[in-house]
Amino acid sequence: MKRSFVQIGILFAAIFLIMLAGTSVNAVSINLENSDCEITGDDSFHLEPVEVMDIGPPPYWVSLQWNSDTYTFEIIDYGTSDGPETLGDILSGQVQKKYLKMNRIPIEMSDADCEATGSDTLKITGVKASGITYRLDLQWNGDTYQFIVSAYGEESGYNGSGDYVVNDTGQVNCYDSNGVKHKCNGEGQDGDYTTITPLFSTLDGVVTDNNTDLMWDQAYYDNTNYKAAEAACESLSLSGYDDWRMPTIKELISIADFSGYIDEDAVVGERPEKPYIFDEFDIEVPELDSLSGTHFNAMMGQTWSSTFRPDKDNSVYFFNFLDGHLKSQSSTNEDSPLMYRCVRGNEYGINDFIKNGNGTVTDKATGLMWQQANDGNQYTWSKALEYCESLDLAGFGDWRLPDVKQLHSILDYTNKDDTIDTSVFNQTVNDDTGPFFWTGTNDEEVPIYAVYICFGPCWNYTLTEDVHGPGAQRSDPKYDNGNLPESIGDQEDLVQANNYVRCVRVETD
């Protein structure tokens, strides 16, 4: 499969790959076991001595320096009369300093702690960038230094155990109820909030999510039935790993970018302008025959998950990385091929709910606090935003309408009736409506619509059939303009401009 170059640098954080150049670059490694690390300024540290293996006697020192819009990493000889003249002399007469931008966000390190924690690992904790606290890790990977910046701790706005990190949706734009784009002004839309910035690093065709600790095959594969896709992942050997598997639906959602839209001009075999997946991952428009109804190639990015529907045998959920919807399809129909992408790592998406006894539920795994019971009312999207922004519950006034990834994090795909853990949450919906709950995320393809999730059946317009499955995700008009369609799409999805609401806040106490 075609593999694209990675675009490095995500707002508020970045992944740094630093290569040492020269004739013996592949033989170079470092030893930090006898090293002391010192914070030397708001944006720099020194580490010395650093033993550089296979090129001559130590010691050297390592410096990372912020220079207006880049970090510079360098290893410099600092010390002995009988050692090599300079490290540069050993490496073909130069020290190469490769630097990558961090979107011009300066780091402040005055309150940080720096420690060499192993022969080739450096950790700096307590670094602040734009008011958020990060952890920095430097790791030697054979011939590459990988310097990782990742959010951590209470000051990042994330106070969970770290087992279930909910990445930001990627959406930064705001739209009014008529789909007109405007400056985000704090009304509570997804674009008003930045949560946990996705942090990816790429090496040898593998994309590592440094928040979730999942490792992904950078490539995608298309036109494959479920059994063949499952077998392909289980037999995959990539970058020295052979424990690949099909991802769950929650794992697929973790790498979705909801700033995407359908690129109707995209060409078969090429990457669309803005797919619903982050730039680090490959995807191309597939070539499919016999498409019917409203379907066309540029929107056919359905990707298998390993999560089965609780209400329908042999039906599996998928996420569409070309149109941003979550639906389901038969796993036994060999004539219904979809894309697939493999993952490895501990299963992601396990909740740890605690009832607080005050009308709220905290998920210790995500660090999110939830309104325990929805109020049973249905709202237009703008009224839903107002409701959560003005909610005063359990002594907290910083509630918000959850973004699509936050709301997705509390889905229980074993519960066909409510698709939520009813041992901790209360859910009130009317039988003559769809159990659809708003998110603060706009549908950027059609911004007069906003994204919702079905907490229960994702009904068609007659309330008689659930084609997509409990816990599916679609979008609805933000309000009734007097001209609502009776249904949407080939499956005749129910349209309702008034949906239910469950508010969330980030637990920082």
C-alpha positions, 0 to 999 in steps of 0.5 A, spaced: 500 500 500 502 507 498 505 510 505 505 517 505 510 522 509 508 524 516 506 531 517 509 533 524 507 538 529 500 538 532 497 544 536 500 545 543 505 538 542 509 535 537 514 529 536 521 530 534 525 525 530 533 527 531 537 523 526 545 523 527 548 524 520 555 521 518 558 515 516 557 511 522 550 514 524 547 507 524 552 505 529 551 510 534 548 509 541 548 513 547 549 511 555 546 516 560 547 511 566 552 516 569 549 522 567 546 528 570 540 533 567 539 540 569 534 545 567 538 551 564 533 556 562 525 556 561 526 552 554 533 548 555 536 543 559 543 540 559 545 533 560 552 531 562 556 526 561 553 523 555 557 516 553 557 516 545 558 509 544 562 506 538 565 513 536 570 514 541 571 516 549 566 520 552 564 525 555 559 529 551 553 534 553 546 534 550 542 540 549 535 542 547 534 549 545 528 553 543 530 558 537 524 562 536 520 557 532 524 550 533 527 546 538 535 544 536 538 538 539 545 537 539 551 533 542 557 536 543 564 534 546 565 538 552 571 535 555 578 531 555 584 533 553 586 526 550 579 525 547 576 526 540 577 533 538 570 534 537 564 529 536 563 533 529 570 530 527 568 523 528 562 524 524 564 526 517 566 533 520 560 536 522 554 535 528 548 535 524 542 538 528 535 537 525 530 541 528 522 540 527 517 546 528 512 545 534 507 550 531 511 556 534 508 554 541 514 556 546 515 551 552 516 554 559 521 549 563 523 553 570 518 549 574 520 542 570 524 536 573 530 533 569 532 526 570 536 520 566 532 514 567 536 509 563 541 508 559 538 511 553 532 515 556 531 522 559 525 524 562 523 531 563 516 532 567 513 539 569 514 542 562 508 547 561 506 550 554 500 554 553 498 553 560 498 545 559 503 541 563 507 536 559 512 530 559 518 530 555 521 523 553 527 522 549 528 515 546 534 512 542 531 507 537 537 504 534 539 510 529 534 515 531 533 519 537 525 520 538 523 526 543 516 526 545 512 531 548 505 528 551 500 531 556 500 529 563 497 531 570 492 535 573 494 542 570 493 539 563 486 538 564 486 531 564 486 527 571 484 520 569 488 514 570 491 514 563 488 508 561 483 511 557 485 517 554 480 521 549 484 525 544 481 531 541 476 531 535 481 535 531 475 540 530 477 548 530 471 551 526 465 554 529 458 555 525 451 557 527 445 554 526 444 556 519 451 553 517 455 560 517 462 559 519 464 564 525 469 565 530 469 561 536 466 565 541 465 561 547 458 558 546 460 551 547 461 548 541 467 543 539 471 548 536 471 552 543 475 547 547 481 544 546 482 537 550 487 532 549 492 534 543 493 527 539 500 526 539 503 521 534 510 518 532 511 514 525 517 509 524 518 504 519 510 504 517 508 504 524 504 510 527 504 510 535 499 514 538 503 516 544 496 518 548 493 511 548 499 507 547 496 504 541 501 502 535 497 502 528 499 500 521 500 506 517 497 503 511 490 502 510 487 496 506 481 496 502 476 491 498 476 486 503 471 481 507 471 481 514 474 474 515 479 476 510 481 482 514 481 479 521 486 473 518 490 479 515 491 483 521 492 476 525 498 474 520 501 481 519 508 482 521 510 489 521 516 493 524 518 487 528 511 485 531 507 480 530 501 481 535 497 485 530 489 485 531 483 488 528 481 494 532 475 495 536 470 501 534 472 505 540 480 504 538 478 506 531 474 513 533 481 515 537 484 516 530 478 520 527 479 527 525 472 530 525 475 536 521 474 532 515 469 533 510 467 529 503 471 531 498 467 530 492 472 531 487 477 526 490 480 521 485 480 514 485 487 512 488 489 518 491 488 521 498 482 526 499 483 533 501 481 532 508 479 525 510 476 524 517 483 521 519 489 524 522 495 526 517 499 521 519 495 515 516 494 513 509 488 513 506 486 513 498 479 513 495 477 506 493 475 504 486 468 500 487 463 497 482 456 497 483 455 503 487 447 504 488 443 510 491 447 516 494 453 512 494 460 514 490 467 512 491 469 518 494 465 517 501 466 509 501 471 509 507 468 504 511 473 501 515 472 494 519 472 494 527 472 488 531 466 490 535 459 486 534 452 489 534 449 487 541 442 486 537 444 483 531 448 476 529 454 477 525 453 484 524 459 488 525 460 496 527 465 500 522 467 507 522 467 511 515 474 515 514 471 518 508 464 521 511 465 521 518 459 516 520 459 510 524 454 504 522 454 497 521 455 491 516 454 484 516 460 480 517 458 474 513 457 477 507 463 476 502 460 481 497 460 486 502 468 488 502 470 494 507 477 497 508 481 495 514 487 497 518 491 493 524 493 495 531 497 492 536 497 494 544 492 493 550 485 494 549 483 501 549 476 504 551 475 500 558 471 505 563 472 506 570 465 509 573 464 511 580 457 514 582 459 520 586 452 521 590 451 528 587 447 527 580 454 526 577 458 520 575 466 520 574 470 516 569 476 515 572 479 512 566 478 518 562 478 524 567 471 526 565 465 527 570 458 526 567 451 528 568 448 522 571 441 523 568 439 526 562 433 531 564 428 527 559 427 534 554 429 534 547 433 541 545 435 544 538 442 544 538 443 551 540 439 550 546 443 544 547 449 548 548 446 553 552 443 548 557 450 545 558 454 551 559 449 554 564 448 548 568 449 548 575 450 541 578 454 538 584 457 545 585 460 545 578 459 551 573 463 548 568 459 543 564 459 543 556 456 539 551 460 533 550 464 533 543 463 526 539 469 523 542 467 524 549 460 522 548 462 516 544 467 514 550 461 512 555 457 508 550 456 500 552 456 496 546 453 490 550 447 494 551 442 494 545 436 498 549 440 504 552 447 503 549 450 505 556 451 502 563 445 503 566 448 501 573 451 508 573 447 512 568 439 514 568 436 515 561 430 518 559 427 518 552 420 518 549 418 511 545 416 515 539 422 519 538 429 516 536 434 516 543 439 521 539 444 525 544 447 531 541 454 532 541 458 539 540 461 537 534 459 540 527 458 536 521 463 540 517 461 537 511 454 540 512 454 545 517 447 546 518 447 539 521 451 537 528 453 530 530 449 526 534 450 518 537 444 513 538 444 511 545 439 505 543 436 504 536 438 508 530 431 508 527 429 509 520 424 514 519 418 509 521 421 507 527 421 500 525 428 498 523 435 500 526 439 499 520 446 502 523 445 499 530 445 501 537 451 506 538 451 508 531 453 516 530 450 520 524 448 528 524 441 531 524 439 538 522 441 543 528 433 546 528 427 545 524 427 550 519 420 548 517 422 544 511 426 538 514 426 532 510 422 526 512 428 521 512 436 522 510 440 517 505 438 510 502 437 507 509 431 512 510 434 515 517 430 518 522 430 526 522 429 530 528 432 537 530 430 536 537 435 531 541 437 529 548 443 532 552 447 529 557 453 534 559 460 533 561 466 537 565 473 535 565 475 533 572 481 537 574 480 537 582 
